[in-house]
Amino acid sequence: MTTTSTVRAAAVLVLALGLAGCARDGAGAGSPSPAAPLPSGLVLQVAHTGGFTTPEELATRLPLVTVYGDGRVLTQGPQIEIWPPPALPSVQVQQVDEATVRALVDRAVEAGVTEDGDLGEPPVADAPTTRFTLTTDEGTAVREVYALAETPDDTLPAEQAEARGRLRALQDELTGLTAPAEAYVPQTVAAVVAPHRGGDPELPQPDVAWPGPELPGTPVGPGISCVSATGQQAADVLAAAASASVQTPWVTPDGARWSIAFRPVLPHESGCADLG
């Protein structure tokens, strides 16, 4: 009896352990792996670089769209069509949920942002390059394509045209998000500065006292410099620029008159050093 009872008990123990192991294996197989956390800052961005334009435009150009891990999506907003145009560019911020951010990341991967195949060098002069940037827990991928909007697909080999088409569709999707939008109010604003050259004599603009940091600031390109205003100075600059135009003469206490192109600093940027 003792031997039989011992064998029976051992068999029951082995069976119980086997069932427990199966249960653990089944639970592991049926439970989805937790998603990797999104970066807290920049996740996805589409921006133009280069092209034939002025040094001021190169320095102050805004990305087409910037997506952050917390769901903020910054895009270029509509600009009123008057001359001279307003001094401040229009930037909008939308708020999307985590699932949408993850879906956009997946779309960027599907579109080829992490790939490195040849996208061609179309014979187009002075066009901008479109830069796609994707940041995940695995690192940052950057892919650049020259003259994306300016090059017809039928002028390229089929493989290059297909790869460009996927990136173009991604750009269209990102810039076409329809979440509610409101004006983006930056904590820091950069001012790209050059000597004022008189403007349009038929549309003279009134002088405005400059309320920000000392001008002209740090050189950032041929004939232009940059200063960054933050905190209360940024608020003062934004308030003064709200009713100014791109041809407004900004006057410093020494009587110097300056032309200023404004660039709202995005959440992942710090100031002049991050400009194009």
Secondary structure, 3 states (H helix, E strand, C coil): CHHHHHHHHHHHHHHHHHHHHHHHHHHHHHCCCCCCCCCCCEEEEEEEECCCCCHHHHHHCCCCEEEECCCEEEEECCCCCCCCCECCCCEEEEECCHHHHHHHHHHHHHHCCCCCCCCCCCCCCCCCEEEEEEEECCEEEEEEEECCCCCCHHHCCHHHHHHHHHHHHHHHHHHCCCCCEEECCCCEEEEEEEECCCCCCCCCCCCEECCCCCCCCEEEECCEEEEEEEHHHHHHHHHHHCCCECCCCEECCCCCEEEEEEEECCCCCCCHHHCC
